[in-house]
């Protein structure tokens, strides 16, 4: 039973794409590659890719592996924090993606990859360094942890990987709906 604070991926509400209300579920069901206004949408049973045609730094990508891991790669803001007004909100995209992808796949875990400079990366490090939280607590208290993972029922952090040595520093957090068997 979902917690009151959780969002249902099964709600069918229109979302805004390029300033227009759209039933994205209808677009996704058509599968293949489509253009809607200035937005390009590519859909397969295991992946969704949505991006503005003219601005490659903004994108939404959701892909399910054969083992049921849903990898989300979302960039809806520029480095200076400006949001792309053509793209739907992150929660709306995840809700629609979960609804569509779960109709074709069993999704066991959600994976967030946070590159250096992103809000999630900064929040994760601040949670650890300034607030003294564990890796798992730090991941749960990022934007993705609070607004995506927890709200869609992925309340447990099962793994956090940090690469702080490479040229492109990153954190990868893995959330699950159920506690791992080893606990």
C-alpha positions in Angstrom: 0.0 0.0 0.0 1.6 3.3 -1.0 2.4 5.9 1.7 0.3 9.1 1.4 3.5 10.9 0.5 4.2 8.6 -2.4 3.1 9.5 -6.0 1.3 6.9 -8.1 2.9 6.3 -11.4 -0.5 5.1 -12.5 -2.2 8.6 -12.4 -2.9 9.7 -15.9 -2.6 13.5 -15.9 -1.5 15.7 -18.8 2.0 17.2 -18.7 3.5 20.3 -20.3 5.7 19.8 -23.3 6.9 22.9 -25.2 4.2 25.0 -23.4 1.3 22.7 -24.4 -0.7 20.2 -22.3 0.0 16.7 -23.7 -1.1 13.2 -22.8 2.4 11.8 -22.9 1.1 8.2 -22.3 -0.5 8.3 -25.8 2.7 9.5 -27.4 4.7 6.7 -25.6 2.2 4.0 -26.6 2.9 4.8 -30.3 6.6 3.9 -29.7 9.4 4.7 -32.2 10.7 8.1 -32.9 8.4 11.2 -32.9 8.7 14.9 -32.9 6.3 17.0 -30.8 6.9 20.7 -31.3 10.6 21.3 -30.6 10.9 18.0 -28.5 12.2 14.7 -29.9 10.8 11.6 -28.2 12.3 8.1 -28.8 10.5 5.2 -27.2 11.2 1.4 -27.0 9.7 -1.1 -24.6 12.8 -0.7 -22.4 13.8 3.0 -22.8 12.5 6.5 -23.2 14.6 9.4 -24.5 13.1 13.0 -24.5 15.1 16.0 -25.5 14.8 19.4 -27.2 15.9 19.3 -30.8 18.0 22.4 -30.5 19.5 22.1 -27.0 21.5 19.0 -26.4 22.5 19.8 -22.8 18.9 19.2 -21.7 17.5 15.6 -21.7 15.5 12.9 -20.0 16.5 9.3 -20.4 15.1 6.3 -18.6 16.3 2.8 -19.4 15.5 -0.6 -17.9 18.1 -3.3 -17.8 17.3 -7.0 -18.2 17.8 -7.3 -14.4 15.1 -4.7 -13.7 17.3 -1.7 -12.9 15.8 1.5 -14.1 18.6 4.0 -14.8 17.5 7.6 -14.9 19.6 10.3 -16.5 18.0 13.7 -16.2 19.3 17.1 -17.1 16.6 19.7 -17.0 18.7 22.7 -15.9 21.8 24.3 -17.3 25.0 24.8 -15.2 23.8 28.3 -14.2 20.5 26.8 -12.9 18.2 27.9 -15.7 15.5 25.4 -16.4 14.4 24.5 -20.0 10.8 25.7 -20.4 10.1 23.3 -23.3 10.8 20.2 -21.1 8.3 18.7 -18.7 9.0 18.7 -14.9 11.2 15.8 -13.7 8.6 14.2 -11.5 6.1 14.3 -14.4 8.6 12.6 -16.7 9.5 9.9 -14.1 5.8 9.3 -13.4 5.0 8.7 -17.0 8.2 6.7 -17.7 7.4 4.4 -14.7 3.9 3.9 -15.9 5.0 3.0 -19.4 8.1 1.0 -18.6 6.4 -1.0 -15.8 3.8 -2.1 -18.4 6.7 -3.8 -20.3 9.2 -4.7 -17.6 9.6 -5.6 -13.9 11.4 -2.7 -12.3 13.2 -3.7 -9.1 15.5 -0.8 -8.5 16.0 2.8 -9.5 19.5 4.2 -10.2 20.5 7.8 -10.1 23.8 9.0 -11.5 24.9 12.4 -10.3 27.8 14.1 -12.0 29.9 16.8 -10.4 28.2 20.2 -10.6 24.7 18.9 -10.5 22.3 19.7 -7.6 22.1 16.1 -6.5 25.9 15.8 -6.4 26.3 19.0 -4.4 23.5 18.0 -2.0 25.0 14.5 -1.5 28.4 15.9 -0.6 26.9 18.6 1.7 24.8 15.9 3.5 28.0 13.9 4.1 30.5 16.6 5.0 28.4 19.3 6.7 25.6 17.2 8.2 27.6 14.0 8.9 25.1 11.7 7.3 26.0 8.2 6.0 26.2 7.6 2.2 22.7 6.0 2.3 21.1 8.8 4.3 22.9 11.4 2.1 21.5 9.8 -1.1 17.9 9.7 0.3 18.1 13.4 1.2 19.0 14.6 -2.3 16.4 16.0 -4.7 16.2 12.6 -6.5 16.0 10.7 -3.2 13.2 12.8 -1.8 11.2 13.8 -4.9 11.7 10.7 -7.1 12.8 7.6 -5.2 10.8 8.0 -2.0 7.7 9.5 -3.7 7.5 6.6 -6.1 8.1 3.9 -3.5 11.9 3.3 -3.8 12.4 4.1 -0.1 15.6 2.0 0.5 19.1 2.8 -0.6 20.9 -0.5 -1.4 24.2 0.9 -2.7 26.1 4.1 -3.2 29.2 4.3 -5.4 31.4 7.3 -5.4 34.2 8.1 -8.0 36.0 11.2 -6.8 39.3 10.4 -8.5 38.4 10.6 -12.2 38.2 13.7 -14.4 34.4 13.5 -14.1 33.6 13.0 -10.4 30.2 11.2 -9.8 28.0 9.5 -7.4 25.7 6.6 -8.3 22.9 5.7 -5.9 20.7 2.6 -6.2 17.2 2.7 -4.6 14.8 -0.3 -4.1 11.2 -0.7 -3.2 12.0 -3.6 -0.9 14.7 -4.2 1.6 17.6 -6.4 0.3 17.4 -10.1 1.2 20.7 -9.8 3.1 19.2 -7.6 5.8 
